[in-house]
């Protein structure tokens, strides 16, 4: 129920009261009892999915906001509307995905109408809805487990773990250098949900947000201030950087090229270690 029903519910005039009584009297007991489960009418507006065409909906809020409930209700909406939906439920661990996203007080089993609850199969880490839609549990600590299965939608319970493949970027996005001064265009889908490190002397919408993390959400830029000790993986430069009053990157030491005693095997081992650390992004290129 949408559209005119919103006006009816918010109309506190005498006509509104009369119309609400008529609707209530027309419903049977089961229908009246199930009305409390219509999240579209009981939820605060900021807990409902945004309108329009979007790929990523991120809720940045503290404890008690209702992030788990919002995610669970969105999953239910997707499953109810699409019997072919295959939804990934991702949390920091499989145990937490089950305890919070499925069996928790705001999980999928708790928010569905009595008699319309999905079937949870713990041994298969799977939730099956009555119309055929399915949701599969995954751990963010094992991102490789998401490679083979195909999903139409995904929901994460929090920012635990990292789901990414180093060096990759959305199709059609040109490579960009480490750190950025000028915001990329907000019209392209390739930048939605991506995070950019803002460097000094930033311009445009990023001006005044140096060292922050810029994220494009809903057509507007949102900024996250880095915490001391924060680690980021720069996908374009393929290296890890740390914030310690400013963003820093560890550089590879200069290999020795002289000396009275030359240990070829030791130097070879050291060179191999440096290359390995550079390959996984811990060390950057040696300073010139």
Secondary structure, 3 states (H helix, E strand, C coil): CCCHHHHHHHCCCHHHHHHHHHHHHHCCHHHHHHHHHCHHHHCCHHHCCCCCCCCCCCCCCCCCCCHHHHHHHHHHHHHHHCCCCEEEEEECCHHHHHHHHHCCCCCHHHHCCCCCCCEEEHHHCEEECCCCCEEEEEEHHHHHHHCCCCCCEEEECCCCCCCCCCCCCCCCCCCCCCCECCCCCCCCHHHECCEEEECCCCCHHHCCCCCCEEEEECCEEEEECCCCCCEEEECCCCEEEEECCCEECEECCCCCCCCCCCCHHHHHHHHHHHHHHHHCCCEECCCC
